[in-house]
Amino acid sequence: MEALKQKLFTNWNFSRFLRLGMGLWMLVWSVQSADWAVGLFSGLFIYMALSNTGCCGVQGCAVPYKHKKDDVSEEA
């Protein structure tokens, strides 16, 4: 339970607030227009904001960075 509280109440940044705002706006819009499809998308945005995940998960789209050693030999 403590881990859930920590996940919900920490690391709030601009993108989380944006997702939450978009989700709440879409939820109100779906209720006003009686459109259940928009309501599903609003649920997705609200879930992503509360769980701090994106479409690919936490850093799911990150490209691994490998260091290459330069094999440059000096020519005489």
Secondary structure, 3 states (H helix, E strand, C coil): CHHHHHHHHCCCCHHHHHHHHHHHHHHHHHHHHCCHHHHHHHHHHHHHHHHCCCCCCCCCCCCCCCCCCCCCCCCC
